Amino acid sequence: MSTSELIWHKSSYSSGSEGDCVEVATRPDTVHVRDSKDKQRAQLAFSSTEWASFVAYTAQR
């Protein structure tokens, strides 16, 4: 599957059309992240394990 076929979801914490926003698309073994304001820029991809560690860490902050 190419990244153009991913289903992207915008953060529920986004602050409107001018705010800082990220979008996330999930696959069984990978989580993709991109800037919702500039979708043509590079995207990040994390393994499911890496993403779970990131979310657990940020939830503690």
mmJSON file of the N, C-alpha and C atoms, coordinates in Angstrom:
{"data_MODEL":{"atom_site":{
"group_PDB":["ATOM","ATOM","ATOM","ATOM","ATOM","ATOM","ATOM","ATOM","ATOM","ATOM","ATOM","ATOM","ATOM","ATOM","ATOM","ATOM","ATOM","ATOM","ATOM","ATOM","ATOM","ATOM","ATOM","ATOM","ATOM","ATOM","ATOM","ATOM","ATOM","ATOM","ATOM","ATOM","ATOM","ATOM","ATOM","ATOM","ATOM","ATOM","ATOM","ATOM","ATOM","ATOM","ATOM","ATOM","ATOM","ATOM","ATOM","ATOM","ATOM","ATOM","ATOM","ATOM","ATOM","ATOM","ATOM","ATOM","ATOM","ATOM","ATOM","ATOM","ATOM","ATOM","ATOM","ATOM","ATOM","ATOM","ATOM","ATOM","ATOM","ATOM","ATOM","ATOM","ATOM","ATOM","ATOM","ATOM","ATOM","ATOM","ATOM","ATOM","ATOM","ATOM","ATOM","ATOM","ATOM","ATOM","ATOM","ATOM","ATOM","ATOM","ATOM","ATOM","ATOM","ATOM","ATOM","ATOM","ATOM","ATOM","ATOM","ATOM","ATOM","ATOM","ATOM","ATOM","ATOM","ATOM","ATOM","ATOM","ATOM","ATOM","ATOM","ATOM","ATOM","ATOM","ATOM","ATOM","ATOM","ATOM","ATOM","ATOM","ATOM","ATOM","ATOM","ATOM","ATOM","ATOM","ATOM","ATOM","ATOM","ATOM","ATOM","ATOM","ATOM","ATOM","ATOM","ATOM","ATOM","ATOM","ATOM","ATOM","ATOM","ATOM","ATOM","ATOM","ATOM","ATOM","ATOM","ATOM","ATOM","ATOM","ATOM","ATOM","ATOM","ATOM","ATOM","ATOM","ATOM","ATOM","ATOM","ATOM","ATOM","ATOM","ATOM","ATOM","ATOM","ATOM","ATOM","ATOM","ATOM","ATOM","ATOM","ATOM","ATOM","ATOM","ATOM","ATOM","ATOM","ATOM","ATOM","ATOM","ATOM","ATOM","ATOM"],
"id":[1,2,3,4,5,6,7,8,9,10,11,12,13,14,15,16,17,18,19,20,21,22,23,24,25,26,27,28,29,30,31,32,33,34,35,36,37,38,39,40,41,42,43,44,45,46,47,48,49,50,51,52,53,54,55,56,57,58,59,60,61,62,63,64,65,66,67,68,69,70,71,72,73,74,75,76,77,78,79,80,81,82,83,84,85,86,87,88,89,90,91,92,93,94,95,96,97,98,99,100,101,102,103,104,105,106,107,108,109,110,111,112,113,114,115,116,117,118,119,120,121,122,123,124,125,126,127,128,129,130,131,132,133,134,135,136,137,138,139,140,141,142,143,144,145,146,147,148,149,150,151,152,153,154,155,156,157,158,159,160,161,162,163,164,165,166,167,168,169,170,171,172,173,174,175,176,177,178,179,180,181,182,183],
"type_symbol":["N","C","C","N","C","C","N","C","C","N","C","C","N","C","C","N","C","C","N","C","C","N","C","C","N","C","C","N","C","C","N","C","C","N","C","C","N","C","C","N","C","C","N","C","C","N","C","C","N","C","C","N","C","C","N","C","C","N","C","C","N","C","C","N","C","C","N","C","C","N","C","C","N","C","C","N","C","C","N","C","C","N","C","C","N","C","C","N","C","C","N","C","C","N","C","C","N","C","C","N","C","C","N","C","C","N","C","C","N","C","C","N","C","C","N","C","C","N","C","C","N","C","C","N","C","C","N","C","C","N","C","C","N","C","C","N","C","C","N","C","C","N","C","C","N","C","C","N","C","C","N","C","C","N","C","C","N","C","C","N","C","C","N","C","C","N","C","C","N","C","C","N","C","C","N","C","C","N","C","C","N","C","C"],
"label_atom_id":["N","CA","C","N","CA","C","N","CA","C","N","CA","C","N","CA","C","N","CA","C","N","CA","C","N","CA","C","N","CA","C","N","CA","C","N","CA","C","N","CA","C","N","CA","C","N","CA","C","N","CA","C","N","CA","C","N","CA","C","N","CA","C","N","CA","C","N","CA","C","N","CA","C","N","CA","C","N","CA","C","N","CA","C","N","CA","C","N","CA","C","N","CA","C","N","CA","C","N","CA","C","N","CA","C","N","CA","C","N","CA","C","N","CA","C","N","CA","C","N","CA","C","N","CA","C","N","CA","C","N","CA","C","N","CA","C","N","CA","C","N","CA","C","N","CA","C","N","CA","C","N","CA","C","N","CA","C","N","CA","C","N","CA","C","N","CA","C","N","CA","C","N","CA","C","N","CA","C","N","CA","C","N","CA","C","N","CA","C","N","CA","C","N","CA","C","N","CA","C","N","CA","C","N","CA","C","N","CA","C","N","CA","C"],
"label_alt_id":[null,null,null,null,null,null,null,null,null,null,null,null,null,null,null,null,null,null,null,null,null,null,null,null,null,null,null,null,null,null,null,null,null,null,null,null,null,null,null,null,null,null,null,null,null,null,null,null,null,null,null,null,null,null,null,null,null,null,null,null,null,null,null,null,null,null,null,null,null,null,null,null,null,null,null,null,null,null,null,null,null,null,null,null,null,null,null,null,null,null,null,null,null,null,null,null,null,null,null,null,null,null,null,null,null,null,null,null,null,null,null,null,null,null,null,null,null,null,null,null,null,null,null,null,null,null,null,null,null,null,null,null,null,null,null,null,null,null,null,null,null,null,null,null,null,null,null,null,null,null,null,null,null,null,null,null,null,null,null,null,null,null,null,null,null,null,null,null,null,null,null,null,null,null,null,null,null,null,null,null,null,null,null],
"label_comp_id":["MET","MET","MET","SER","SER","SER","THR","THR","THR","SER","SER","SER","GLU","GLU","GLU","LEU","LEU","LEU","ILE","ILE","ILE","TRP","TRP","TRP","HIS","HIS","HIS","LYS","LYS","LYS","SER","SER","SER","SER","SER","SER","TYR","TYR","TYR","SER","SER","SER","SER","SER","SER","GLY","GLY","GLY","SER","SER","SER","GLU","GLU","GLU","GLY","GLY","GLY","ASP","ASP","ASP","CYS","CYS","CYS","VAL","VAL","VAL","GLU","GLU","GLU","VAL","VAL","VAL","ALA","ALA","ALA","THR","THR","THR","ARG","ARG","ARG","PRO","PRO","PRO","ASP","ASP","ASP","THR","THR","THR","VAL","VAL","VAL","HIS","HIS","HIS","VAL","VAL","VAL","ARG","ARG","ARG","ASP","ASP","ASP","SER","SER","SER","LYS","LYS","LYS","ASP","ASP","ASP","LYS","LYS","LYS","GLN","GLN","GLN","ARG","ARG","ARG","ALA","ALA","ALA","GLN","GLN","GLN","LEU","LEU","LEU","ALA","ALA","ALA","PHE","PHE","PHE","SER","SER","SER","SER","SER","SER","THR","THR","THR","GLU","GLU","GLU","TRP","TRP","TRP","ALA","ALA","ALA","SER","SER","SER","PHE","PHE","PHE","VAL","VAL","VAL","ALA","ALA","ALA","TYR","TYR","TYR","THR","THR","THR","ALA","ALA","ALA","GLN","GLN","GLN","ARG","ARG","ARG"],
"label_asym_id":["A","A","A","A","A","A","A","A","A","A","A","A","A","A","A","A","A","A","A","A","A","A","A","A","A","A","A","A","A","A","A","A","A","A","A","A","A","A","A","A","A","A","A","A","A","A","A","A","A","A","A","A","A","A","A","A","A","A","A","A","A","A","A","A","A","A","A","A","A","A","A","A","A","A","A","A","A","A","A","A","A","A","A","A","A","A","A","A","A","A","A","A","A","A","A","A","A","A","A","A","A","A","A","A","A","A","A","A","A","A","A","A","A","A","A","A","A","A","A","A","A","A","A","A","A","A","A","A","A","A","A","A","A","A","A","A","A","A","A","A","A","A","A","A","A","A","A","A","A","A","A","A","A","A","A","A","A","A","A","A","A","A","A","A","A","A","A","A","A","A","A","A","A","A","A","A","A","A","A","A","A","A","A"],
"label_entity_id":["1","1","1","1","1","1","1","1","1","1","1","1","1","1","1","1","1","1","1","1","1","1","1","1","1","1","1","1","1","1","1","1","1","1","1","1","1","1","1","1","1","1","1","1","1","1","1","1","1","1","1","1","1","1","1","1","1","1","1","1","1","1","1","1","1","1","1","1","1","1","1","1","1","1","1","1","1","1","1","1","1","1","1","1","1","1","1","1","1","1","1","1","1","1","1","1","1","1","1","1","1","1","1","1","1","1","1","1","1","1","1","1","1","1","1","1","1","1","1","1","1","1","1","1","1","1","1","1","1","1","1","1","1","1","1","1","1","1","1","1","1","1","1","1","1","1","1","1","1","1","1","1","1","1","1","1","1","1","1","1","1","1","1","1","1","1","1","1","1","1","1","1","1","1","1","1","1","1","1","1","1","1","1"],
"label_seq_id":[1,1,1,2,2,2,3,3,3,4,4,4,5,5,5,6,6,6,7,7,7,8,8,8,9,9,9,10,10,10,11,11,11,12,12,12,13,13,13,14,14,14,15,15,15,16,16,16,17,17,17,18,18,18,19,19,19,20,20,20,21,21,21,22,22,22,23,23,23,24,24,24,25,25,25,26,26,26,27,27,27,28,28,28,29,29,29,30,30,30,31,31,31,32,32,32,33,33,33,34,34,34,35,35,35,36,36,36,37,37,37,38,38,38,39,39,39,40,40,40,41,41,41,42,42,42,43,43,43,44,44,44,45,45,45,46,46,46,47,47,47,48,48,48,49,49,49,50,50,50,51,51,51,52,52,52,53,53,53,54,54,54,55,55,55,56,56,56,57,57,57,58,58,58,59,59,59,60,60,60,61,61,61],
"pdbx_PDB_ins_code":[null,null,null,null,null,null,null,null,null,null,null,null,null,null,null,null,null,null,null,null,null,null,null,null,null,null,null,null,null,null,null,null,null,null,null,null,null,null,null,null,null,null,null,null,null,null,null,null,null,null,null,null,null,null,null,null,null,null,null,null,null,null,null,null,null,null,null,null,null,null,null,null,null,null,null,null,null,null,null,null,null,null,null,null,null,null,null,null,null,null,null,null,null,null,null,null,null,null,null,null,null,null,null,null,null,null,null,null,null,null,null,null,null,null,null,null,null,null,null,null,null,null,null,null,null,null,null,null,null,null,null,null,null,null,null,null,null,null,null,null,null,null,null,null,null,null,null,null,null,null,null,null,null,null,null,null,null,null,null,null,null,null,null,null,null,null,null,null,null,null,null,null,null,null,null,null,null,null,null,null,null,null,null],
"Cartn_x":[0.843,0.0,0.886,0.617,1.369,0.756,1.522,1.015,-0.146,-0.296,-1.43,-2.744,-2.682,-3.877,-4.255,-3.479,-3.768,-4.988,-5.664,-6.8,-6.284,-6.245,-5.663,-6.727,-6.334,-7.221,-6.537,-7.244,-6.687,-6.875,-5.931,-5.998,-7.258,-7.901,-9.081,-8.688,-7.391,-6.898,-6.481,-6.716,-6.33,-7.125,-6.487,-7.111,-7.642,-8.348,-8.936,-8.046,-8.45,-7.742,-6.364,-6.1,-4.802,-3.898,-4.393,-3.624,-2.595,-1.762,-0.777,-1.493,-1.459,-2.205,-1.343,-1.599,-0.993,-2.097,-1.778,-2.682,-1.951,-2.714,-2.157,-2.935,-2.211,-2.82,-2.195,-3.027,-2.514,-2.652,-1.699,-1.687,-1.415,-1.599,-1.387,0.014,1.032,2.384,3.088,2.397,3.036,2.052,2.564,1.783,2.485,1.738,2.266,1.777,2.642,2.317,2.725,1.861,2.196,1.618,2.12,1.628,0.367,-0.752,-2.01,-2.06,-1.195,-1.184,-0.313,0.583,1.487,1.643,0.634,0.558,1.579,2.214,3.2,4.591,4.809,6.116,6.332,7.516,7.875,6.95,6.709,5.907,6.818,6.425,7.156,6.42,7.163,6.564,7.219,6.398,6.859,6.297,7.048,6.494,5.41,4.544,3.492,4.078,5.188,5.854,6.416,7.06,7.61,6.497,5.399,4.282,3.661,3.488,2.924,3.816,5.122,6.059,5.948,5.844,5.696,4.414,3.308,2.027,2.055,2.614,2.713,3.564,4.659,5.539,4.827,4.178,3.519,2.31,1.654,0.496,0.897,2.159,2.656,3.021,3.078,3.504,2.361],
"Cartn_y":[-1.18,0.0,1.241,2.154,3.405,4.367,5.374,6.33,7.148,7.237,7.968,7.225,5.955,5.152,5.083,5.715,5.676,6.533,6.178,6.965,7.784,9.1,10.009,10.54,10.712,11.249,12.432,13.561,14.757,14.671,15.223,15.244,15.948,15.388,16.037,17.275,17.454,18.625,19.751,19.603,20.658,21.92,23.06,24.33,25.097,24.448,25.117,25.09,25.816,25.778,26.417,27.272,27.941,27.345,26.37,25.813,24.795,24.394,23.346,22.007,21.295,20.042,18.929,17.761,16.569,15.615,14.764,13.713,12.389,11.372,10.043,9.039,8.11,6.992,5.712,4.74,3.508,2.337,1.461,0.165,-0.852,-2.121,-3.097,-3.043,-2.715,-2.731,-1.375,-0.325,0.974,2.105,3.175,4.394,5.515,6.201,7.29,8.616,9.627,10.946,11.986,13.003,14.093,15.408,16.499,17.847,18.068,18.351,18.503,19.773,20.733,21.98,21.875,20.91,20.761,19.272,18.703,17.254,16.715,17.58,17.143,16.964,17.474,17.331,15.89,15.633,14.281,13.816,12.533,11.912,11.053,10.893,10.01,8.688,7.617,6.294,5.627,5.072,4.417,3.002,2.117,0.781,0.931,-0.052,-0.015,0.058,-0.634,-0.624,0.756,1.381,2.726,3.725,3.634,4.563,4.362,3.13,2.859,3.437,3.326,3.905,5.422,6.051,7.502,7.965,7.309,7.689,7.504,6.412,6.181,7.269,7.635,8.67,10.026,10.42,11.726,11.787,10.658,10.638,10.948,10.703,10.979,12.445,13.226,14.625,15.543],
"Cartn_z":[0.0,0.0,0.0,-0.901,-0.906,0.107,0.503,1.492,0.94,-0.366,-0.936,-0.708,-0.377,-0.13,1.346,2.193,3.622,3.961,5.029,5.528,6.705,6.522,7.508,8.446,9.725,10.762,11.418,11.488,12.117,13.627,14.342,15.797,16.28,17.287,17.874,18.671,18.914,19.636,18.7,17.403,16.473,16.788,16.56,16.958,15.751,14.873,13.732,12.505,11.487,10.211,10.273,11.23,11.331,12.404,13.138,14.243,13.806,14.744,14.5,14.538,13.444,13.351,12.785,13.272,12.7,12.296,11.35,10.94,11.097,11.432,11.658,10.816,10.232,9.508,10.043,10.339,10.929,9.967,10.067,9.396,10.501,10.26,11.33,11.968,11.179,11.734,11.688,11.206,11.035,11.338,11.919,12.135,11.369,10.526,9.71,10.278,10.266,10.8,9.766,9.578,8.661,9.176,8.623,8.916,8.093,8.738,8.007,7.172,7.476,6.713,5.463,5.41,4.272,3.972,3.37,3.171,2.172,1.414,0.431,1.033,2.227,2.875,3.309,3.774,4.223,5.357,5.386,6.436,7.297,8.525,9.43,9.518,9.708,9.879,11.078,11.942,13.161,13.217,13.821,14.071,15.134,15.224,16.239,17.643,17.867,19.174,19.494,18.524,18.724,19.023,18.29,18.491,19.874,20.292,21.62,22.711,22.554,23.53,23.556,22.388,22.294,22.977,22.695,23.288,24.804,25.286,26.724,27.393,26.767,27.305,27.36,26.271,26.239,27.159,27.383,28.286,29.722,30.05,31.405,31.593,30.542,30.611,30.798],
"occupancy":[1.0,1.0,1.0,1.0,1.0,1.0,1.0,1.0,1.0,1.0,1.0,1.0,1.0,1.0,1.0,1.0,1.0,1.0,1.0,1.0,1.0,1.0,1.0,1.0,1.0,1.0,1.0,1.0,1.0,1.0,1.0,1.0,1.0,1.0,1.0,1.0,1.0,1.0,1.0,1.0,1.0,1.0,1.0,1.0,1.0,1.0,1.0,1.0,1.0,1.0,1.0,1.0,1.0,1.0,1.0,1.0,1.0,1.0,1.0,1.0,1.0,1.0,1.0,1.0,1.0,1.0,1.0,1.0,1.0,1.0,1.0,1.0,1.0,1.0,1.0,1.0,1.0,1.0,1.0,1.0,1.0,1.0,1.0,1.0,1.0,1.0,1.0,1.0,1.0,1.0,1.0,1.0,1.0,1.0,1.0,1.0,1.0,1.0,1.0,1.0,1.0,1.0,1.0,1.0,1.0,1.0,1.0,1.0,1.0,1.0,1.0,1.0,1.0,1.0,1.0,1.0,1.0,1.0,1.0,1.0,1.0,1.0,1.0,1.0,1.0,1.0,1.0,1.0,1.0,1.0,1.0,1.0,1.0,1.0,1.0,1.0,1.0,1.0,1.0,1.0,1.0,1.0,1.0,1.0,1.0,1.0,1.0,1.0,1.0,1.0,1.0,1.0,1.0,1.0,1.0,1.0,1.0,1.0,1.0,1.0,1.0,1.0,1.0,1.0,1.0,1.0,1.0,1.0,1.0,1.0,1.0,1.0,1.0,1.0,1.0,1.0,1.0,1.0,1.0,1.0,1.0,1.0,1.0],
"B_iso_or_equiv":[0.0,0.0,0.0,0.0,0.0,0.0,0.0,0.0,0.0,0.0,0.0,0.0,0.0,0.0,0.0,0.0,0.0,0.0,0.0,0.0,0.0,0.0,0.0,0.0,0.0,0.0,0.0,0.0,0.0,0.0,0.0,0.0,0.0,0.0,0.0,0.0,0.0,0.0,0.0,0.0,0.0,0.0,0.0,0.0,0.0,0.0,0.0,0.0,0.0,0.0,0.0,0.0,0.0,0.0,0.0,0.0,0.0,0.0,0.0,0.0,0.0,0.0,0.0,0.0,0.0,0.0,0.0,0.0,0.0,0.0,0.0,0.0,0.0,0.0,0.0,0.0,0.0,0.0,0.0,0.0,0.0,0.0,0.0,0.0,0.0,0.0,0.0,0.0,0.0,0.0,0.0,0.0,0.0,0.0,0.0,0.0,0.0,0.0,0.0,0.0,0.0,0.0,0.0,0.0,0.0,0.0,0.0,0.0,0.0,0.0,0.0,0.0,0.0,0.0,0.0,0.0,0.0,0.0,0.0,0.0,0.0,0.0,0.0,0.0,0.0,0.0,0.0,0.0,0.0,0.0,0.0,0.0,0.0,0.0,0.0,0.0,0.0,0.0,0.0,0.0,0.0,0.0,0.0,0.0,0.0,0.0,0.0,0.0,0.0,0.0,0.0,0.0,0.0,0.0,0.0,0.0,0.0,0.0,0.0,0.0,0.0,0.0,0.0,0.0,0.0,0.0,0.0,0.0,0.0,0.0,0.0,0.0,0.0,0.0,0.0,0.0,0.0,0.0,0.0,0.0,0.0,0.0,0.0],
"pdbx_formal_charge":[null,null,null,null,null,null,null,null,null,null,null,null,null,null,null,null,null,null,null,null,null,null,null,null,null,null,null,null,null,null,null,null,null,null,null,null,null,null,null,null,null,null,null,null,null,null,null,null,null,null,null,null,null,null,null,null,null,null,null,null,null,null,null,null,null,null,null,null,null,null,null,null,null,null,null,null,null,null,null,null,null,null,null,null,null,null,null,null,null,null,null,null,null,null,null,null,null,null,null,null,null,null,null,null,null,null,null,null,null,null,null,null,null,null,null,null,null,null,null,null,null,null,null,null,null,null,null,null,null,null,null,null,null,null,null,null,null,null,null,null,null,null,null,null,null,null,null,null,null,null,null,null,null,null,null,null,null,null,null,null,null,null,null,null,null,null,null,null,null,null,null,null,null,null,null,null,null,null,null,null,null,null,null],
"auth_seq_id":[1,1,1,2,2,2,3,3,3,4,4,4,5,5,5,6,6,6,7,7,7,8,8,8,9,9,9,10,10,10,11,11,11,12,12,12,13,13,13,14,14,14,15,15,15,16,16,16,17,17,17,18,18,18,19,19,19,20,20,20,21,21,21,22,22,22,23,23,23,24,24,24,25,25,25,26,26,26,27,27,27,28,28,28,29,29,29,30,30,30,31,31,31,32,32,32,33,33,33,34,34,34,35,35,35,36,36,36,37,37,37,38,38,38,39,39,39,40,40,40,41,41,41,42,42,42,43,43,43,44,44,44,45,45,45,46,46,46,47,47,47,48,48,48,49,49,49,50,50,50,51,51,51,52,52,52,53,53,53,54,54,54,55,55,55,56,56,56,57,57,57,58,58,58,59,59,59,60,60,60,61,61,61],
"auth_comp_id":["MET","MET","MET","SER","SER","SER","THR","THR","THR","SER","SER","SER","GLU","GLU","GLU","LEU","LEU","LEU","ILE","ILE","ILE","TRP","TRP","TRP","HIS","HIS","HIS","LYS","LYS","LYS","SER","SER","SER","SER","SER","SER","TYR","TYR","TYR","SER","SER","SER","SER","SER","SER","GLY","GLY","GLY","SER","SER","SER","GLU","GLU","GLU","GLY","GLY","GLY","ASP","ASP","ASP","CYS","CYS","CYS","VAL","VAL","VAL","GLU","GLU","GLU","VAL","VAL","VAL","ALA","ALA","ALA","THR","THR","THR","ARG","ARG","ARG","PRO","PRO","PRO","ASP","ASP","ASP","THR","THR","THR","VAL","VAL","VAL","HIS","HIS","HIS","VAL","VAL","VAL","ARG","ARG","ARG","ASP","ASP","ASP","SER","SER","SER","LYS","LYS","LYS","ASP","ASP","ASP","LYS","LYS","LYS","GLN","GLN","GLN","ARG","ARG","ARG","ALA","ALA","ALA","GLN","GLN","GLN","LEU","LEU","LEU","ALA","ALA","ALA","PHE","PHE","PHE","SER","SER","SER","SER","SER","SER","THR","THR","THR","GLU","GLU","GLU","TRP","TRP","TRP","ALA","ALA","ALA","SER","SER","SER","PHE","PHE","PHE","VAL","VAL","VAL","ALA","ALA","ALA","TYR","TYR","TYR","THR","THR","THR","ALA","ALA","ALA","GLN","GLN","GLN","ARG","ARG","ARG"],
"auth_asym_id":["A","A","A","A","A","A","A","A","A","A","A","A","A","A","A","A","A","A","A","A","A","A","A","A","A","A","A","A","A","A","A","A","A","A","A","A","A","A","A","A","A","A","A","A","A","A","A","A","A","A","A","A","A","A","A","A","A","A","A","A","A","A","A","A","A","A","A","A","A","A","A","A","A","A","A","A","A","A","A","A","A","A","A","A","A","A","A","A","A","A","A","A","A","A","A","A","A","A","A","A","A","A","A","A","A","A","A","A","A","A","A","A","A","A","A","A","A","A","A","A","A","A","A","A","A","A","A","A","A","A","A","A","A","A","A","A","A","A","A","A","A","A","A","A","A","A","A","A","A","A","A","A","A","A","A","A","A","A","A","A","A","A","A","A","A","A","A","A","A","A","A","A","A","A","A","A","A","A","A","A","A","A","A"],
"auth_atom_id":["N","CA","C","N","CA","C","N","CA","C","N","CA","C","N","CA","C","N","CA","C","N","CA","C","N","CA","C","N","CA","C","N","CA","C","N","CA","C","N","CA","C","N","CA","C","N","CA","C","N","CA","C","N","CA","C","N","CA","C","N","CA","C","N","CA","C","N","CA","C","N","CA","C","N","CA","C","N","CA","C","N","CA","C","N","CA","C","N","CA","C","N","CA","C","N","CA","C","N","CA","C","N","CA","C","N","CA","C","N","CA","C","N","CA","C","N","CA","C","N","CA","C","N","CA","C","N","CA","C","N","CA","C","N","CA","C","N","CA","C","N","CA","C","N","CA","C","N","CA","C","N","CA","C","N","CA","C","N","CA","C","N","CA","C","N","CA","C","N","CA","C","N","CA","C","N","CA","C","N","CA","C","N","CA","C","N","CA","C","N","CA","C","N","CA","C","N","CA","C","N","CA","C","N","CA","C","N","CA","C","N","CA","C"],
"pdbx_PDB_model_num":[1,1,1,1,1,1,1,1,1,1,1,1,1,1,1,1,1,1,1,1,1,1,1,1,1,1,1,1,1,1,1,1,1,1,1,1,1,1,1,1,1,1,1,1,1,1,1,1,1,1,1,1,1,1,1,1,1,1,1,1,1,1,1,1,1,1,1,1,1,1,1,1,1,1,1,1,1,1,1,1,1,1,1,1,1,1,1,1,1,1,1,1,1,1,1,1,1,1,1,1,1,1,1,1,1,1,1,1,1,1,1,1,1,1,1,1,1,1,1,1,1,1,1,1,1,1,1,1,1,1,1,1,1,1,1,1,1,1,1,1,1,1,1,1,1,1,1,1,1,1,1,1,1,1,1,1,1,1,1,1,1,1,1,1,1,1,1,1,1,1,1,1,1,1,1,1,1,1,1,1,1,1,1]
}}}
